[in-house]
Amino acid sequence: MNDSGEGGAAPSKRKDARRNKETLLDAAATVFVRSGVEAPVRDIAAEAGVGMGTIYRHFPTRADLIIAVYRHQVEACAEAGPALLASSPTPHAALGQWINLFVDFLVTKHGLAAVLQSDSSGFDTLHAYFLDRLLPVCTQLLDAAVESGEIRSGLTALELMRGVGNLCIGADSDSRYDPRRLVELLIAGLRQPGTP
């Protein structure tokens, strides 16, 4: 009897299951950003390269899927901030790239609010989680850009995140409206006069 072989299989299976779930969440996020949270499950399955039954096995209801995507995107945004700061040519560039990820997240978040209308306490809990995870990351990016002399001081992370959020309102109901264009102008407008 080979206990070590069996013991190695369980963690490997858990890792595979976790990776498969991540793939589903990435695919769902892509589809939600592109088509909204009411997009058909078959579109998500096609994006992930799985059958619809696989999605329903992991997420029995649309609300379960949307909440999982919401949490997945919050974590991806939170983890991306420090990585972008380390890999980008400047803190301002890192901030701009992070804000693009944040805009993708906001598209899903607005759809989530509609889905969870009847569960305001659940949405409030998720909103608190979002602020706890993302405010410190945005603050770190802003502080780095201020310290480098690239952007003006005096803007808080909450103000920036609210401003970006407000620019994203309506994107889901008007296909002609592209909030990214206005968000890019906002981020460009933070630059100190005279900086390249």
TIRO-2110 file (N, C-alpha, C; in Angstrom, 1 decimal):
// TIRO-2110
0.8, -1.2, 0.0, N, 1, A
0.0, 0.0, 0.0, CA, 1, A
0.9, 1.2, 0.0, C, 1, A
0.6, 2.2, -0.9, N, 2, A
1.4, 3.4, -1.0, CA, 2, A
0.7, 4.6, -0.5, C, 2, A
0.8, 4.9, 0.7, N, 3, A
0.1, 6.1, 1.3, CA, 3, A
0.6, 7.4, 0.7, C, 3, A
1.8, 7.5, 0.4, N, 4, A
2.3, 8.8, -0.1, CA, 4, A
1.7, 9.1, -1.4, C, 4, A
1.4, 8.1, -2.3, N, 5, A
0.8, 8.4, -3.6, CA, 5, A
-0.6, 8.9, -3.4, C, 5, A
-1.4, 8.3, -2.4, N, 6, A
-2.7, 8.8, -2.2, CA, 6, A
-2.8, 10.1, -1.6, C, 6, A
-1.8, 10.4, -0.6, N, 7, A
-1.8, 11.7, 0.0, CA, 7, A
-1.5, 12.8, -0.9, C, 7, A
-0.7, 12.5, -1.9, N, 8, A
-0.3, 13.5, -2.9, CA, 8, A
-1.5, 13.8, -3.9, C, 8, A
-2.4, 12.8, -4.1, N, 9, A
-3.4, 13.0, -5.0, CA, 9, A
-4.5, 14.0, -4.5, C, 9, A
-4.8, 14.0, -3.2, N, 10, A
-5.8, 14.9, -2.7, CA, 10, A
-5.4, 16.4, -2.9, C, 10, A
-4.2, 16.8, -2.4, N, 11, A
-3.9, 18.2, -2.6, CA, 11, A
-3.8, 18.6, -4.1, C, 11, A
-3.4, 17.6, -5.0, N, 12, A
-3.4, 17.9, -6.4, CA, 12, A
-4.8, 18.1, -6.9, C, 12, A
-5.7, 17.3, -6.5, N, 13, A
-7.1, 17.4, -6.9, CA, 13, A
-7.7, 18.7, -6.4, C, 13, A
-7.4, 19.1, -5.2, N, 14, A
-7.9, 20.4, -4.6, CA, 14, A
-7.3, 21.6, -5.4, C, 14, A
-6.0, 21.5, -5.8, N, 15, A
-5.4, 22.5, -6.6, CA, 15, A
-6.0, 22.6, -7.9, C, 15, A
-6.3, 21.5, -8.6, N, 16, A
-7.0, 21.5, -9.9, CA, 16, A
-8.4, 22.1, -9.8, C, 16, A
-9.1, 21.7, -8.7, N, 17, A
-10.5, 22.2, -8.5, CA, 17, A
-10.4, 23.7, -8.3, C, 17, A
-9.5, 24.2, -7.5, N, 18, A
-9.3, 25.6, -7.3, CA, 18, A
-9.0, 26.3, -8.6, C, 18, A
-8.1, 25.8, -9.4, N, 19, A
-7.7, 26.4, -10.7, CA, 19, A
-8.9, 26.4, -11.6, C, 19, A
-9.7, 25.3, -11.7, N, 20, A
-10.9, 25.3, -12.5, CA, 20, A
-11.9, 26.3, -12.1, C, 20, A
-12.1, 26.5, -10.8, N, 21, A
-13.0, 27.5, -10.3, CA, 21, A
-12.5, 28.9, -10.7, C, 21, A
-11.2, 29.1, -10.6, N, 22, A
-10.6, 30.4, -11.0, CA, 22, A
-10.8, 30.7, -12.4, C, 22, A
-10.7, 29.6, -13.3, N, 23, A
-10.9, 29.8, -14.7, CA, 23, A
-12.4, 30.2, -15.0, C, 23, A
-13.3, 29.5, -14.3, N, 24, A
-14.7, 29.9, -14.4, CA, 24, A
-15.0, 31.3, -14.0, C, 24, A
-14.4, 31.8, -12.9, N, 25, A
-14.6, 33.1, -12.4, CA, 25, A
-14.0, 34.1, -13.4, C, 25, A
-12.8, 33.8, -13.9, N, 26, A
-12.2, 34.7, -14.9, CA, 26, A
-13.1, 34.9, -16.1, C, 26, A
-13.6, 33.7, -16.6, N, 27, A
-14.4, 33.7, -17.8, CA, 27, A
-15.7, 34.5, -17.5, C, 27, A
-16.3, 34.3, -16.4, N, 28, A
-17.6, 35.0, -16.0, CA, 28, A
-17.3, 36.5, -15.9, C, 28, A
-16.2, 36.9, -15.3, N, 29, A
-15.9, 38.3, -15.2, CA, 29, A
-15.7, 38.9, -16.6, C, 29, A
-15.1, 38.2, -17.5, N, 30, A
-14.9, 38.7, -18.9, CA, 30, A
-16.2, 38.9, -19.6, C, 30, A
-17.1, 37.9, -19.4, N, 31, A
-18.4, 38.0, -20.1, CA, 31, A
-19.3, 39.1, -19.4, C, 31, A
-19.2, 39.2, -18.1, N, 32, A
-20.0, 40.2, -17.4, CA, 32, A
-19.5, 41.6, -17.8, C, 32, A
-18.2, 41.8, -17.9, N, 33, A
-17.7, 43.1, -18.4, CA, 33, A
-18.2, 43.4, -19.8, C, 33, A
-18.1, 42.4, -20.6, N, 34, A
-18.5, 42.6, -22.0, CA, 34, A
-20.0, 42.7, -22.2, C, 34, A
-20.8, 41.9, -21.5, N, 35, A
-22.2, 41.8, -21.8, CA, 35, A
-23.2, 42.0, -20.7, C, 35, A
-22.6, 42.3, -19.5, N, 36, A
-23.5, 42.5, -18.3, CA, 36, A
-23.7, 41.3, -17.5, C, 36, A
-24.2, 41.4, -16.3, N, 37, A
-24.4, 40.3, -15.4, CA, 37, A
-25.6, 39.4, -15.8, C, 37, A
-26.4, 39.8, -16.7, N, 38, A
-27.5, 39.0, -17.2, CA, 38, A
-27.1, 38.2, -18.4, C, 38, A
-25.9, 38.2, -18.8, N, 39, A
-25.4, 37.4, -19.9, CA, 39, A
-25.8, 35.9, -19.7, C, 39, A
-26.1, 35.2, -20.8, N, 40, A
-26.5, 33.8, -20.7, CA, 40, A
-25.3, 32.9, -20.1, C, 40, A
-25.7, 32.0, -19.3, N, 41, A
-24.7, 31.0, -18.7, CA, 41, A
-23.9, 30.3, -19.8, C, 41, A
-24.6, 30.1, -21.0, N, 42, A
-23.9, 29.4, -22.1, CA, 42, A
-22.7, 30.2, -22.6, C, 42, A
-22.8, 31.5, -22.5, N, 43, A
-21.7, 32.4, -23.0, CA, 43, A
-20.5, 32.3, -22.0, C, 43, A
-20.8, 32.1, -20.7, N, 44, A
-19.8, 32.0, -19.7, CA, 44, A
-19.1, 30.6, -19.9, C, 44, A
-19.9, 29.6, -20.1, N, 45, A
-19.4, 28.2, -20.3, CA, 45, A
-18.5, 28.2, -21.6, C, 45, A
-18.9, 28.8, -22.7, N, 46, A
-18.1, 28.9, -23.9, CA, 46, A
-16.8, 29.6, -23.6, C, 46, A
-16.9, 30.7, -22.9, N, 47, A
-15.6, 31.5, -22.6, CA, 47, A
-14.7, 30.6, -21.8, C, 47, A
-15.2, 29.8, -20.8, N, 48, A
-14.4, 29.0, -20.0, CA, 48, A
-14.0, 27.7, -20.6, C, 48, A
-14.7, 27.3, -21.7, N, 49, A
-14.4, 26.0, -22.3, CA, 49, A
-14.9, 24.8, -21.5, C, 49, A
-16.1, 25.0, -20.8, N, 50, A
-16.7, 24.0, -20.0, CA, 50, A
-18.2, 23.8, -20.4, C, 50, A
-18.8, 22.8, -19.9, N, 51, A
-20.2, 22.7, -20.0, CA, 51, A
-21.0, 23.5, -19.0, C, 51, A
-22.2, 23.8, -19.3, N, 52, A
-23.0, 24.6, -18.4, CA, 52, A
-23.2, 23.9, -17.0, C, 52, A
-23.3, 22.5, -17.1, N, 53, A
-23.4, 21.8, -15.8, CA, 53, A
-22.3, 22.1, -14.8, C, 53, A
-21.1, 22.3, -15.4, N, 54, A
-19.9, 22.6, -14.5, CA, 54, A
-20.1, 23.9, -13.8, C, 54, A
-20.7, 24.9, -14.5, N, 55, A
-20.9, 26.2, -13.8, CA, 55, A
-22.0, 26.0, -12.8, C, 55, A
-23.1, 25.3, -13.1, N, 56, A
-24.2, 25.1, -12.1, CA, 56, A
-23.7, 24.3, -10.9, C, 56, A
-22.8, 23.4, -11.1, N, 57, A
-22.2, 22.6, -10.0, CA, 57, A
-21.5, 23.5, -9.0, C, 57, A
-20.8, 24.4, -9.5, N, 58, A
-20.0, 25.3, -8.6, CA, 58, A
-20.9, 26.5, -8.1, C, 58, A
-21.8, 27.0, -8.9, N, 59, A
-22.6, 28.1, -8.6, CA, 59, A
-24.1, 27.8, -9.0, C, 59, A
-24.8, 27.3, -8.0, N, 60, A
-26.2, 26.9, -8.3, CA, 60, A
-27.1, 28.0, -8.8, C, 60, A
-26.9, 29.3, -8.4, N, 61, A
-27.8, 30.4, -8.8, CA, 61, A
-26.9, 31.4, -9.4, C, 61, A
-27.5, 32.3, -10.2, N, 62, A
-26.9, 33.4, -10.8, CA, 62, A
-26.3, 34.3, -9.8, C, 62, A
-27.0, 34.6, -8.7, N, 63, A
-26.5, 35.4, -7.6, CA, 63, A
-25.3, 34.8, -7.0, C, 63, A
-25.2, 33.5, -6.8, N, 64, A
-24.0, 32.8, -6.3, CA, 64, A
-22.8, 33.1, -7.2, C, 64, A
-23.0, 33.0, -8.5, N, 65, A
-22.0, 33.3, -9.5, CA, 65, A
-21.5, 34.7, -9.5, C, 65, A
-22.5, 35.6, -9.4, N, 66, A
-22.1, 37.1, -9.5, CA, 66, A
-21.4, 37.5, -8.2, C, 66, A
-21.8, 37.0, -7.1, N, 67, A
-21.1, 37.3, -5.8, CA, 67, A
-19.7, 36.7, -5.8, C, 67, A
-19.5, 35.5, -6.4, N, 68, A
-18.2, 34.9, -6.4, CA, 68, A
-17.3, 35.7, -7.4, C, 68, A
-17.9, 36.2, -8.5, N, 69, A
-17.1, 37.0, -9.4, CA, 69, A
-16.7, 38.3, -8.8, C, 69, A
-17.6, 38.9, -8.1, N, 70, A
-17.4, 40.1, -7.3, CA, 70, A
-16.2, 40.0, -6.4, C, 70, A
-16.2, 38.9, -5.6, N, 71, A
-15.1, 38.7, -4.6, CA, 71, A
-13.8, 38.4, -5.4, C, 71, A
-13.9, 37.6, -6.4, N, 72, A
-12.7, 37.3, -7.2, CA, 72, A
-12.1, 38.6, -7.8, C, 72, A
-12.9, 39.5, -8.3, N, 73, A
-12.4, 40.7, -8.9, CA, 73, A
-11.8, 41.6, -7.8, C, 73, A
-12.4, 41.7, -6.6, N, 74, A
-11.9, 42.5, -5.5, CA, 74, A
-10.5, 41.9, -5.2, C, 74, A
-10.3, 40.6, -5.1, N, 75, A
-9.0, 40.1, -4.8, CA, 75, A
-8.0, 40.3, -5.9, C, 75, A
-8.5, 40.2, -7.1, N, 76, A
-7.5, 40.4, -8.2, CA, 76, A
-7.1, 41.9, -8.2, C, 76, A
-8.0, 42.8, -8.0, N, 77, A
-7.6, 44.3, -7.9, CA, 77, A
-6.7, 44.5, -6.7, C, 77, A
-7.0, 43.9, -5.6, N, 78, A
-6.1, 44.1, -4.4, CA, 78, A
-4.7, 43.6, -4.7, C, 78, A
-4.6, 42.4, -5.3, N, 79, A
-3.3, 41.8, -5.5, CA, 79, A
-2.6, 42.5, -6.7, C, 79, A
-3.3, 43.1, -7.6, N, 80, A
-2.7, 43.8, -8.7, CA, 80, A
-1.9, 45.1, -8.4, C, 80, A
-2.5, 45.8, -7.4, N, 81, A
-1.9, 47.1, -7.0, CA, 81, A
-0.4, 47.0, -6.8, C, 81, A
0.0, 46.3, -5.8, N, 82, A
1.5, 46.2, -5.5, CA, 82, A
2.3, 45.6, -6.6, C, 82, A
1.7, 44.7, -7.4, N, 83, A
2.4, 44.1, -8.5, CA, 83, A
2.7, 45.1, -9.6, C, 83, A
1.6, 45.9, -9.9, N, 84, A
1.7, 47.0, -10.9, CA, 84, A
2.7, 48.0, -10.5, C, 84, A
2.7, 48.4, -9.2, N, 85, A
3.7, 49.4, -8.7, CA, 85, A
5.1, 48.9, -8.8, C, 85, A
5.3, 47.6, -8.6, N, 86, A
6.7, 47.1, -8.8, CA, 86, A
7.1, 46.9, -10.2, C, 86, A
6.2, 46.7, -11.2, N, 87, A
6.5, 46.4, -12.6, CA, 87, A
6.3, 47.5, -13.5, C, 87, A
5.6, 48.6, -13.2, N, 88, A
5.3, 49.7, -14.1, CA, 88, A
6.5, 50.7, -14.1, C, 88, A
6.6, 51.4, -15.3, N, 89, A
7.7, 52.3, -15.4, CA, 89, A
7.6, 53.5, -14.4, C, 89, A
6.4, 53.9, -14.0, N, 90, A
6.2, 55.0, -13.0, CA, 90, A
5.0, 54.6, -12.2, C, 90, A
4.9, 55.3, -11.0, N, 91, A
3.7, 55.1, -10.1, CA, 91, A
2.5, 55.6, -10.8, C, 91, A
2.5, 56.7, -11.6, N, 92, A
1.3, 57.1, -12.3, CA, 92, A
0.9, 56.1, -13.3, C, 92, A
1.8, 55.5, -14.0, N, 93, A
1.4, 54.4, -15.0, CA, 93, A
0.8, 53.2, -14.2, C, 93, A
1.3, 52.9, -13.1, N, 94, A
0.7, 51.8, -12.3, CA, 94, A
-0.7, 52.2, -11.8, C, 94, A
-0.9, 53.4, -11.4, N, 95, A
-2.2, 53.9, -11.0, CA, 95, A
-3.2, 53.8, -12.1, C, 95, A
-2.8, 54.2, -13.3, N, 96, A
-3.6, 54.1, -14.5, CA, 96, A
-4.0, 52.7, -14.9, C, 96, A
-3.1, 51.8, -14.8, N, 97, A
-3.4, 50.4, -15.1, CA, 97, A
-4.3, 49.8, -14.1, C, 97, A
-4.1, 50.2, -12.8, N, 98, A
-4.9, 49.7, -11.7, CA, 98, A
-6.4, 50.2, -11.9, C, 98, A
-6.5, 51.5, -12.2, N, 99, A
-7.8, 52.0, -12.4, CA, 99, A
-8.5, 51.3, -13.5, C, 99, A
-7.8, 50.9, -14.6, N, 100, A
-8.5, 50.1, -15.6, CA, 100, A
-9.1, 48.8, -15.1, C, 100, A
-8.4, 48.1, -14.2, N, 101, A
-8.9, 46.9, -13.6, CA, 101, A
-10.1, 47.3, -12.7, C, 101, A
-10.0, 48.4, -12.0, N, 102, A
-11.1, 48.8, -11.1, CA, 102, A
-12.3, 49.1, -11.9, C, 102, A
-12.2, 49.7, -13.1, N, 103, A
-13.4, 50.0, -14.0, CA, 103, A
-14.0, 48.6, -14.4, C, 103, A
-13.3, 47.6, -14.7, N, 104, A
-13.9, 46.3, -15.1, CA, 104, A
-14.6, 45.8, -13.9, C, 104, A
-14.1, 45.9, -12.7, N, 105, A
-14.7, 45.5, -11.5, CA, 105, A
-16.1, 46.3, -11.3, C, 105, A
-16.0, 47.6, -11.5, N, 106, A
-17.2, 48.4, -11.3, CA, 106, A
-18.4, 48.0, -12.2, C, 106, A
-18.1, 47.6, -13.4, N, 107, A
-19.2, 47.1, -14.3, CA, 107, A
-19.9, 46.0, -13.7, C, 107, A
-19.2, 45.0, -13.1, N, 108, A
-19.8, 43.9, -12.4, CA, 108, A
-20.5, 44.3, -11.2, C, 108, A
-19.9, 45.2, -10.4, N, 109, A
-20.5, 45.7, -9.2, CA, 109, A
-21.8, 46.3, -9.4, C, 109, A
-22.0, 47.1, -10.4, N, 110, A
-23.2, 47.8, -10.7, CA, 110, A
-24.3, 46.7, -11.0, C, 110, A
-24.0, 45.7, -11.7, N, 111, A
-24.9, 44.6, -12.0, CA, 111, A
-25.3, 43.8, -10.7, C, 111, A
-24.3, 43.7, -9.9, N, 112, A
-24.5, 43.0, -8.6, CA, 112, A
-25.6, 43.7, -7.8, C, 112, A
-25.5, 45.0, -7.7, N, 113, A
-26.5, 45.8, -7.0, CA, 113, A
-27.9, 45.5, -7.4, C, 113, A
-28.1, 45.4, -8.7, N, 114, A
-29.4, 45.1, -9.2, CA, 114, A
-29.9, 43.7, -8.8, C, 114, A
-28.9, 42.7, -8.9, N, 115, A
-29.3, 41.3, -8.5, CA, 115, A
-29.6, 41.2, -7.1, C, 115, A
-28.9, 41.9, -6.2, N, 116, A
-29.1, 41.8, -4.8, CA, 116, A
-30.0, 42.8, -4.2, C, 116, A
-30.9, 43.4, -4.9, N, 117, A
-31.8, 44.4, -4.4, CA, 117, A
-32.6, 44.0, -3.2, C, 117, A
-33.0, 42.7, -3.2, N, 118, A
-33.8, 42.2, -2.1, CA, 118, A
-32.9, 41.8, -0.9, C, 118, A
-31.6, 41.8, -1.0, N, 119, A
-30.7, 41.5, 0.1, CA, 119, A
-29.8, 42.6, 0.4, C, 119, A
-30.3, 43.7, 1.0, N, 120, A
-29.4, 44.9, 1.2, CA, 120, A
-28.3, 44.6, 2.2, C, 120, A
-28.6, 43.7, 3.2, N, 121, A
-27.5, 43.5, 4.2, CA, 121, A
-26.4, 42.7, 3.5, C, 121, A
-26.7, 41.8, 2.6, N, 122, A
-25.7, 41.0, 1.9, CA, 122, A
-24.8, 42.0, 1.0, C, 122, A
-25.5, 42.9, 0.4, N, 123, A
-24.8, 43.9, -0.5, CA, 123, A
-23.9, 44.8, 0.4, C, 123, A
-24.5, 45.2, 1.5, N, 124, A
-23.7, 46.1, 2.4, CA, 124, A
-22.4, 45.4, 2.9, C, 124, A
-22.5, 44.1, 3.2, N, 125, A
-21.4, 43.3, 3.7, CA, 125, A
-20.3, 43.2, 2.6, C, 125, A
-20.8, 43.0, 1.3, N, 126, A
-19.8, 42.9, 0.2, CA, 126, A
-19.2, 44.3, 0.0, C, 126, A
-20.0, 45.4, 0.1, N, 127, A
-19.4, 46.7, -0.1, CA, 127, A
-18.4, 47.0, 1.0, C, 127, A
-18.6, 46.6, 2.2, N, 128, A
-17.6, 46.9, 3.2, CA, 128, A
-16.3, 46.1, 2.9, C, 128, A
-16.5, 44.9, 2.4, N, 129, A
-15.4, 44.0, 2.1, CA, 129, A
-14.6, 44.7, 0.9, C, 129, A
-15.3, 45.2, 0.0, N, 130, A
-14.7, 45.9, -1.2, CA, 130, A
-13.8, 47.1, -0.7, C, 130, A
-14.4, 47.9, 0.2, N, 131, A
-13.7, 49.1, 0.7, CA, 131, A
-12.5, 48.7, 1.6, C, 131, A
-12.6, 47.6, 2.4, N, 132, A
-11.5, 47.2, 3.3, CA, 132, A
-10.3, 46.7, 2.4, C, 132, A
-10.6, 46.0, 1.3, N, 133, A
-9.6, 45.5, 0.5, CA, 133, A
-9.0, 46.5, -0.5, C, 133, A
-9.8, 47.4, -1.1, N, 134, A
-9.3, 48.2, -2.2, CA, 134, A
-8.8, 49.6, -1.8, C, 134, A
-9.4, 50.2, -0.7, N, 135, A
-9.0, 51.5, -0.3, CA, 135, A
-7.5, 51.5, 0.0, C, 135, A
-7.0, 50.6, 0.8, N, 136, A
-5.5, 50.6, 1.1, CA, 136, A
-4.6, 50.5, -0.2, C, 136, A
-5.1, 49.7, -1.2, N, 137, A
-4.3, 49.5, -2.4, CA, 137, A
-4.3, 50.8, -3.2, C, 137, A
-5.5, 51.5, -3.3, N, 138, A
-5.6, 52.7, -4.1, CA, 138, A
-4.8, 53.8, -3.3, C, 138, A
-4.8, 53.8, -2.0, N, 139, A
-4.0, 54.8, -1.2, CA, 139, A
-2.5, 54.6, -1.5, C, 139, A
-2.1, 53.3, -1.5, N, 140, A
-0.7, 53.0, -1.8, CA, 140, A
-0.2, 53.6, -3.1, C, 140, A
-1.1, 53.3, -4.2, N, 141, A
-0.8, 53.8, -5.5, CA, 141, A
-0.7, 55.3, -5.6, C, 141, A
-1.8, 56.0, -5.0, N, 142, A
-1.8, 57.4, -5.0, CA, 142, A
-0.6, 58.0, -4.3, C, 142, A
-0.3, 57.5, -3.1, N, 143, A
0.8, 58.0, -2.3, CA, 143, A
2.1, 57.9, -3.1, C, 143, A
2.3, 56.8, -3.8, N, 144, A
3.6, 56.6, -4.5, CA, 144, A
3.6, 57.6, -5.7, C, 144, A
2.5, 57.8, -6.3, N, 145, A
2.5, 58.8, -7.4, CA, 145, A
2.7, 60.2, -6.9, C, 145, A
2.2, 60.6, -5.8, N, 146, A
2.4, 61.9, -5.2, CA, 146, A
3.9, 62.0, -4.8, C, 146, A
4.4, 61.0, -4.1, N, 147, A
5.8, 61.0, -3.6, CA, 147, A
6.8, 61.1, -4.8, C, 147, A
6.4, 60.6, -6.0, N, 148, A
7.3, 60.6, -7.1, CA, 148, A
7.2, 62.0, -7.8, C, 148, A
6.3, 62.8, -7.4, N, 149, A
6.1, 64.2, -8.0, CA, 149, A
5.3, 64.2, -9.3, C, 149, A
4.7, 63.0, -9.6, N, 150, A
3.9, 62.9, -10.9, CA, 150, A
2.5, 63.5, -10.8, C, 150, A
1.9, 63.3, -9.6, N, 151, A
0.5, 63.8, -9.5, CA, 151, A
0.4, 64.8, -8.3, C, 151, A
-0.7, 65.6, -8.3, N, 152, A
-0.9, 66.6, -7.3, CA, 152, A
-1.3, 65.8, -6.0, C, 152, A
-1.0, 66.4, -4.9, N, 153, A
-1.5, 65.9, -3.6, CA, 153, A
-2.8, 66.4, -3.3, C, 153, A
-3.4, 65.8, -2.2, N, 154, A
-4.7, 66.3, -1.7, CA, 154, A
-5.9, 65.5, -2.1, C, 154, A
-5.8, 64.6, -3.0, N, 155, A
-6.9, 63.7, -3.4, CA, 155, A
-6.8, 62.4, -2.6, C, 155, A
-7.9, 62.0, -2.0, N, 156, A
-7.9, 60.8, -1.2, CA, 156, A
-8.3, 59.6, -2.1, C, 156, A
-7.9, 58.4, -1.7, N, 157, A
-8.3, 57.2, -2.5, CA, 157, A
-9.8, 57.1, -2.6, C, 157, A
-10.5, 57.4, -1.5, N, 158, A
-12.0, 57.3, -1.5, CA, 158, A
-12.6, 58.2, -2.6, C, 158, A
-12.0, 59.5, -2.6, N, 159, A
-12.5, 60.5, -3.6, CA, 159, A
-12.3, 60.0, -5.0, C, 159, A
-11.1, 59.4, -5.3, N, 160, A
-10.8, 58.9, -6.6, CA, 160, A
-11.6, 57.8, -7.0, C, 160, A
-11.8, 56.8, -6.1, N, 161, A
-12.6, 55.6, -6.3, CA, 161, A
-14.1, 56.0, -6.6, C, 161, A
-14.6, 57.0, -5.8, N, 162, A
-16.0, 57.4, -6.0, CA, 162, A
-16.1, 58.1, -7.3, C, 162, A
-15.1, 59.0, -7.7, N, 163, A
-15.1, 59.7, -8.9, CA, 163, A
-15.2, 58.7, -10.1, C, 163, A
-14.3, 57.7, -10.1, N, 164, A
-14.2, 56.7, -11.1, CA, 164, A
-15.6, 56.0, -11.2, C, 164, A
-16.1, 55.6, -10.0, N, 165, A
-17.4, 54.9, -9.9, CA, 165, A
-18.5, 55.7, -10.5, C, 165, A
-18.5, 57.0, -10.3, N, 166, A
-19.6, 57.9, -10.8, CA, 166, A
-19.4, 58.0, -12.3, C, 166, A
-18.2, 58.0, -12.9, N, 167, A
-18.0, 58.0, -14.3, CA, 167, A
-18.5, 56.7, -15.0, C, 167, A
-18.5, 55.6, -14.2, N, 168, A
-18.9, 54.3, -14.8, CA, 168, A
-20.5, 54.1, -14.8, C, 168, A
-21.2, 55.0, -14.0, N, 169, A
-22.6, 54.8, -14.0, CA, 169, A
-23.2, 55.1, -15.4, C, 169, A
-24.1, 54.2, -15.8, N, 170, A
-24.8, 54.3, -17.1, CA, 170, A
-24.1, 53.5, -18.2, C, 170, A
-22.9, 53.0, -18.0, N, 171, A
-22.2, 52.3, -19.0, CA, 171, A
-23.0, 51.0, -19.4, C, 171, A
-23.7, 50.4, -18.4, N, 172, A
-24.4, 49.2, -18.6, CA, 172, A
-25.7, 49.4, -19.4, C, 172, A
-26.2, 50.7, -19.4, N, 173, A
-27.5, 50.9, -20.0, CA, 173, A
-27.4, 51.7, -21.3, C, 173, A
-26.2, 52.2, -21.7, N, 174, A
-26.0, 52.9, -22.9, CA, 174, A
-24.7, 52.4, -23.6, C, 174, A
-24.8, 51.7, -24.6, N, 175, A
-23.7, 51.1, -25.3, CA, 175, A
-22.8, 52.2, -26.0, C, 175, A
-23.3, 53.3, -26.2, N, 176, A
-22.5, 54.4, -26.8, CA, 176, A
-21.6, 55.1, -25.8, C, 176, A
-21.9, 54.9, -24.5, N, 177, A
-21.1, 55.5, -23.5, CA, 177, A
-19.9, 54.7, -23.1, C, 177, A
-18.7, 55.3, -23.2, N, 178, A
-17.5, 54.5, -22.8, CA, 178, A
-16.9, 55.3, -21.6, C, 178, A
-17.1, 54.7, -20.4, N, 179, A
-16.5, 55.4, -19.3, CA, 179, A
-15.0, 55.4, -19.2, C, 179, A
-14.3, 54.5, -19.9, N, 180, A
-12.9, 54.4, -19.9, CA, 180, A
-12.3, 55.7, -20.5, C, 180, A
-12.9, 56.3, -21.5, N, 181, A
-12.4, 57.5, -22.1, CA, 181, A
-12.4, 58.6, -21.0, C, 181, A
-13.4, 58.8, -20.3, N, 182, A
-13.5, 59.8, -19.2, CA, 182, A
-12.6, 59.5, -18.1, C, 182, A
-12.5, 58.2, -17.7, N, 183, A
-11.6, 57.8, -16.6, CA, 183, A
-10.1, 58.1, -17.0, C, 183, A
-9.8, 57.9, -18.3, N, 184, A
-8.4, 58.2, -18.7, CA, 184, A
-8.1, 59.7, -18.6, C, 184, A
-9.1, 60.5, -18.9, N, 185, A
-9.0, 62.0, -18.8, CA, 185, A
-8.8, 62.3, -17.3, C, 185, A
-9.6, 61.7, -16.5, N, 186, A
-9.5, 62.0, -15.0, CA, 186, A
-8.0, 61.6, -14.5, C, 186, A
-7.5, 60.5, -14.9, N, 187, A
-6.2, 60.0, -14.4, CA, 187, A
-5.1, 61.0, -15.0, C, 187, A
-5.3, 61.3, -16.3, N, 188, A
-4.3, 62.2, -16.9, CA, 188, A
-4.4, 63.6, -16.2, C, 188, A
-5.6, 64.0, -15.8, N, 189, A
-5.7, 65.3, -15.1, CA, 189, A
-5.1, 65.4, -13.8, C, 189, A
-4.8, 64.2, -13.2, N, 190, A
-4.1, 64.2, -11.9, CA, 190, A
-2.6, 64.7, -12.0, C, 190, A
-2.1, 64.6, -13.1, N, 191, A
-0.6, 64.9, -13.3, CA, 191, A
-0.3, 66.3, -12.9, C, 191, A
0.9, 66.4, -12.3, N, 192, A
1.4, 67.7, -12.0, CA, 192, A
1.7, 68.5, -13.4, C, 192, A
1.4, 69.8, -13.4, N, 193, A
1.8, 70.5, -14.7, CA, 193, A
3.3, 70.4, -14.9, C, 193, A
3.6, 70.2, -16.2, N, 194, A
5.0, 70.1, -16.5, CA, 194, A
5.6, 68.7, -16.4, C, 194, A
4.9, 67.7, -15.9, N, 195, A
5.5, 66.4, -15.9, CA, 195, A
5.2, 65.7, -17.2, C, 195, A
6.1, 64.8, -17.7, N, 196, A
5.9, 64.2, -19.0, CA, 196, A
4.8, 63.1, -18.9, C, 196, A
END
